[in-house]
């Protein structure tokens, strides 16, 4: 099954950093319930990679994967 990872960002303010969360959804035309929701973090790449790793570990195909040094190495897939 194909899944899509969406990130949610709560903008920061003076004295508080932005918070990020990643959510894994089945890739469908219909409204879907989340398959996985990450913890909140101040680093968006970390939550995206946590969701991507979870999806791959559970044998889902990620529709919007990220690769490269910033998001992790392709060898880790």
OpenMM code with the backbone's topology and positions (N, CA, C; nanometers):
from openmm import Vec3, app, unit

residues = "UNK UNK UNK UNK UNK UNK UNK UNK UNK UNK UNK UNK UNK UNK UNK UNK UNK UNK UNK UNK UNK UNK UNK UNK UNK UNK UNK UNK UNK UNK UNK UNK UNK UNK UNK UNK UNK UNK UNK UNK UNK UNK UNK UNK UNK UNK UNK UNK UNK UNK UNK UNK UNK UNK UNK UNK UNK UNK UNK UNK UNK UNK UNK UNK UNK UNK UNK UNK UNK UNK UNK UNK UNK UNK UNK UNK UNK".split()
positions = [
    Vec3(0.0841, -0.1171, 0.0000),
    Vec3(0.0000, 0.0000, 0.0000),
    Vec3(0.0889, 0.1238, 0.0000),
    Vec3(0.0457, 0.2244, -0.0737),
    Vec3(0.1182, 0.3510, -0.0776),
    Vec3(0.0674, 0.4423, 0.0334),
    Vec3(0.1612, 0.5153, 0.0936),
    Vec3(0.1269, 0.6107, 0.1980),
    Vec3(0.1900, 0.7462, 0.1664),
    Vec3(0.1313, 0.8507, 0.2230),
    Vec3(0.1822, 0.9865, 0.2082),
    Vec3(0.2117, 1.0411, 0.3465),
    Vec3(0.3245, 1.1088, 0.3595),
    Vec3(0.3623, 1.1694, 0.4873),
    Vec3(0.3358, 1.3187, 0.4787),
    Vec3(0.2620, 1.3695, 0.5757),
    Vec3(0.2347, 1.5134, 0.5832),
    Vec3(0.2947, 1.5663, 0.7121),
    Vec3(0.3517, 1.6836, 0.7047),
    Vec3(0.4054, 1.7462, 0.8253),
    Vec3(0.3151, 1.8616, 0.8674),
    Vec3(0.3018, 1.8765, 0.9971),
    Vec3(0.2239, 1.9840, 1.0576),
    Vec3(0.3229, 2.0716, 1.1332),
    Vec3(0.3119, 2.2026, 1.1162),
    Vec3(0.4026, 2.2953, 1.1833),
    Vec3(0.3224, 2.3969, 1.2625),
    Vec3(0.3604, 2.4128, 1.3877),
    Vec3(0.3081, 2.5208, 1.4702),
    Vec3(0.4174, 2.6268, 1.4713),
    Vec3(0.3912, 2.7431, 1.4130),
    Vec3(0.4953, 2.8457, 1.4053),
    Vec3(0.5465, 2.8854, 1.5433),
    Vec3(0.6723, 2.9177, 1.5476),
    Vec3(0.7333, 2.9628, 1.6723),
    Vec3(0.7028, 3.1085, 1.6978),
    Vec3(0.7459, 3.1524, 1.8104),
    Vec3(0.7321, 3.2936, 1.8461),
    Vec3(0.8590, 3.3346, 1.9188),
    Vec3(0.8638, 3.4573, 1.9574),
    Vec3(0.9822, 3.5025, 2.0301),
    Vec3(0.9905, 3.4232, 2.1605),
    Vec3(1.1010, 3.3560, 2.1790),
    Vec3(1.1213, 3.2759, 2.2996),
    Vec3(1.0728, 3.1322, 2.2882),
    Vec3(1.0149, 3.0948, 2.1732),
    Vec3(0.9678, 2.9574, 2.1555),
    Vec3(0.9917, 2.9135, 2.0113),
    Vec3(1.0548, 2.8004, 1.9956),
    Vec3(1.0837, 2.7479, 1.8620),
    Vec3(0.9578, 2.6866, 1.8007),
    Vec3(0.9553, 2.6769, 1.6691),
    Vec3(0.8446, 2.6115, 1.5995),
    Vec3(0.8435, 2.4626, 1.6358),
    Vec3(0.7262, 2.4025, 1.6325),
    Vec3(0.7117, 2.2594, 1.6583),
    Vec3(0.6605, 2.1912, 1.5321),
    Vec3(0.7073, 2.0684, 1.5090),
    Vec3(0.6717, 1.9926, 1.3893),
    Vec3(0.6238, 1.8537, 1.4288),
    Vec3(0.5319, 1.8013, 1.3488),
    Vec3(0.4816, 1.6657, 1.3667),
    Vec3(0.4589, 1.6072, 1.2284),
    Vec3(0.4837, 1.4784, 1.2118),
    Vec3(0.4586, 1.4101, 1.0846),
    Vec3(0.3460, 1.3090, 1.1043),
    Vec3(0.2626, 1.2967, 1.0019),
    Vec3(0.1495, 1.2046, 1.0055),
    Vec3(0.1526, 1.1217, 0.8781),
    Vec3(0.1341, 0.9904, 0.8910),
    Vec3(0.1337, 0.8995, 0.7766),
    Vec3(-0.0116, 0.8648, 0.7440),
    Vec3(-0.0507, 0.8878, 0.6177),
    Vec3(-0.1851, 0.8563, 0.5700),
    Vec3(-0.1760, 0.7597, 0.4528),
    Vec3(-0.2769, 0.6754, 0.4376),
    Vec3(-0.2877, 0.5944, 0.3166),
    Vec3(-0.3121, 0.6903, 0.2002),
    Vec3(-0.2481, 0.6652, 0.0871),
    Vec3(-0.2639, 0.7512, -0.0302),
    Vec3(-0.3927, 0.7116, -0.1016),
    Vec3(-0.4987, 0.7881, -0.0748),
    Vec3(-0.6285, 0.7623, -0.1371),
    Vec3(-0.6938, 0.8943, -0.1726),
    Vec3(-0.8003, 0.8870, -0.2495),
    Vec3(-0.8784, 1.0052, -0.2850),
    Vec3(-0.9742, 1.0418, -0.1718),
    Vec3(-1.0006, 0.9482, -0.0837),
    Vec3(-1.0970, 0.9681, 0.0235),
    Vec3(-1.0266, 1.0149, 0.1503),
    Vec3(-1.1069, 1.0663, 0.2418),
    Vec3(-1.0532, 1.1053, 0.3733),
    Vec3(-1.0050, 0.9791, 0.4452),
    Vec3(-0.8848, 0.9831, 0.4969),
    Vec3(-0.8284, 0.8649, 0.5626),
    Vec3(-0.7877, 0.8988, 0.7054),
    Vec3(-0.7948, 0.8009, 0.7916),
    Vec3(-0.7464, 0.8192, 0.9281),
    Vec3(-0.5960, 0.7975, 0.9275),
    Vec3(-0.5223, 0.8643, 1.0154),
    Vec3(-0.3769, 0.8477, 1.0184),
    Vec3(-0.3376, 0.7048, 1.0571),
    Vec3(-0.2369, 0.6537, 0.9894),
    Vec3(-0.1809, 0.5235, 1.0252),
    Vec3(-0.0768, 0.5387, 1.1354),
    Vec3(-0.0110, 0.6546, 1.1396),
    Vec3(0.0941, 0.6817, 1.2390),
    Vec3(0.1062, 0.8317, 1.2569),
    Vec3(0.1288, 0.8750, 1.3798),
    Vec3(0.1521, 1.0154, 1.4113),
    Vec3(0.2781, 1.0235, 1.4959),
    Vec3(0.3724, 1.1063, 1.4549),
    Vec3(0.4987, 1.1183, 1.5287),
    Vec3(0.4809, 1.2077, 1.6511),
    Vec3(0.5800, 1.2058, 1.7363),
    Vec3(0.5848, 1.2995, 1.8479),
    Vec3(0.6172, 1.4380, 1.7931),
    Vec3(0.5883, 1.5411, 1.8702),
    Vec3(0.6251, 1.6773, 1.8315),
    Vec3(0.7741, 1.6972, 1.8519),
    Vec3(0.8374, 1.7738, 1.7643),
    Vec3(0.9805, 1.8008, 1.7734),
    Vec3(1.0085, 1.9402, 1.7190),
    Vec3(1.1212, 1.9947, 1.7582),
    Vec3(1.1624, 2.1239, 1.7049),
    Vec3(1.2337, 2.1092, 1.5708),
    Vec3(1.2611, 1.9865, 1.5273),
    Vec3(1.3304, 1.9638, 1.3998),
    Vec3(1.2395, 1.8870, 1.3037),
    Vec3(1.1994, 1.9527, 1.1959),
    Vec3(1.1110, 1.8910, 1.0974),
    Vec3(1.1730, 1.7682, 1.0300),
    Vec3(1.3015, 1.7705, 0.9949),
    Vec3(1.3598, 1.6507, 0.9323),
    Vec3(1.3515, 1.5266, 1.0210),
    Vec3(1.3640, 1.5440, 1.1509),
    Vec3(1.3588, 1.4290, 1.2420),
    Vec3(1.2210, 1.3638, 1.2419),
    Vec3(1.1146, 1.4433, 1.2448),
    Vec3(0.9809, 1.3842, 1.2476),
    Vec3(0.9471, 1.3204, 1.1131),
    Vec3(0.9912, 1.3825, 1.0040),
    Vec3(0.9666, 1.3229, 0.8729),
    Vec3(1.0394, 1.1892, 0.8611),
    Vec3(1.1641, 1.1849, 0.9019),
    Vec3(1.2406, 1.0601, 0.8930),
    Vec3(1.1823, 0.9525, 0.9842),
    Vec3(1.1318, 0.9905, 1.1014),
    Vec3(1.0681, 0.8927, 1.1907),
    Vec3(0.9462, 0.8315, 1.1225),
    Vec3(0.8665, 0.9136, 1.0569),
    Vec3(0.7490, 0.8637, 0.9865),
    Vec3(0.7889, 0.7775, 0.8671),
    Vec3(0.8891, 0.8219, 0.7924),
    Vec3(0.9358, 0.7458, 0.6760),
    Vec3(0.9935, 0.6113, 0.7185),
    Vec3(1.0694, 0.6092, 0.8250),
    Vec3(1.1263, 0.4843, 0.8759),
    Vec3(1.0160, 0.3901, 0.9216),
    Vec3(0.9163, 0.4428, 0.9921),
    Vec3(0.8042, 0.3610, 1.0372),
    Vec3(0.7324, 0.2981, 0.9179),
    Vec3(0.7057, 0.3786, 0.8150),
    Vec3(0.6347, 0.3284, 0.6975),
    Vec3(0.7135, 0.2175, 0.6279),
    Vec3(0.8405, 0.2385, 0.6110),
    Vec3(0.9229, 0.1366, 0.5440),
    Vec3(0.9352, 0.0100, 0.6284),
    Vec3(0.9446, 0.0261, 0.7589),
    Vec3(0.9541, -0.0895, 0.8486),
    Vec3(0.8265, -0.1728, 0.8417),
    Vec3(0.7138, -0.1087, 0.8148),
    Vec3(0.5855, -0.1777, 0.8051),
    Vec3(0.5484, -0.2090, 0.6603),
    Vec3(0.6456, -0.2099, 0.5731),
    Vec3(0.6369, -0.2466, 0.4307),
    Vec3(0.5376, -0.1635, 0.3507),
    Vec3(0.5248, -0.0346, 0.3839),
    Vec3(0.4468, 0.0582, 0.3026),
    Vec3(0.5411, 0.1243, 0.2029),
    Vec3(0.4876, 0.1689, 0.0904),
    Vec3(0.5637, 0.2430, -0.0090),
    Vec3(0.5314, 0.3906, 0.0108),
    Vec3(0.6331, 0.4716, 0.0374),
    Vec3(0.6135, 0.6129, 0.0657),
    Vec3(0.6022, 0.6896, -0.0660),
    Vec3(0.4911, 0.7611, -0.0844),
    Vec3(0.4672, 0.8360, -0.2083),
    Vec3(0.5531, 0.9614, -0.2183),
    Vec3(0.5945, 1.0174, -0.1060),
    Vec3(0.6742, 1.1405, -0.1074),
    Vec3(0.8005, 1.1243, -0.0217),
    Vec3(0.8884, 1.0295, -0.0577),
    Vec3(1.0090, 1.0068, 0.0235),
    Vec3(1.1072, 1.1224, 0.0141),
    Vec3(1.1937, 1.1312, 0.1114),
    Vec3(1.3017, 1.2307, 0.1097),
    Vec3(1.4332, 1.1568, 0.1238),
    Vec3(1.5318, 1.2010, 0.0467),
    Vec3(1.6650, 1.1429, 0.0551),
    Vec3(1.7663, 1.2554, 0.0570),
    Vec3(1.8923, 1.2200, 0.0749),
    Vec3(1.9980, 1.3197, 0.0780),
    Vec3(2.0555, 1.3328, 0.2172),
    Vec3(2.1644, 1.4031, 0.2280),
    Vec3(2.2353, 1.4159, 0.3552),
    Vec3(2.1494, 1.4826, 0.4628),
    Vec3(2.0635, 1.5766, 0.4227),
    Vec3(1.9841, 1.6496, 0.5212),
    Vec3(1.8778, 1.5614, 0.5860),
    Vec3(1.8206, 1.4674, 0.5098),
    Vec3(1.7139, 1.3829, 0.5598),
    Vec3(1.7582, 1.2383, 0.5856),
    Vec3(1.8812, 1.2062, 0.5637),
    Vec3(1.9280, 1.0706, 0.5834),
    Vec3(1.9854, 1.0169, 0.4541),
    Vec3(2.0642, 0.9161, 0.4634),
    Vec3(2.1299, 0.8632, 0.3437),
    Vec3(2.0439, 0.7580, 0.2752),
    Vec3(2.0516, 0.7472, 0.1436),
    Vec3(1.9764, 0.6427, 0.0721),
    Vec3(2.0158, 0.5025, 0.1164),
    Vec3(2.1382, 0.4846, 0.1663),
    Vec3(2.1835, 0.3542, 0.2128),
    Vec3(2.1049, 0.3067, 0.3339),
    Vec3(2.0458, 0.3992, 0.4083),
    Vec3(1.9699, 0.3617, 0.5276),
    Vec3(1.8331, 0.3043, 0.4935),
    Vec3(1.7933, 0.3117, 0.3668),
    Vec3(1.6621, 0.2596, 0.3280),
    Vec3(1.6665, 0.1145, 0.3256),
] * unit.nanometer
topology = app.Topology()
chain = topology.addChain("A")
for resn in residues:
    res = topology.addResidue(resn, chain)
    for name in ("N", "CA", "C"):
        topology.addAtom(name, app.Element.getBySymbol(name[0]), res)
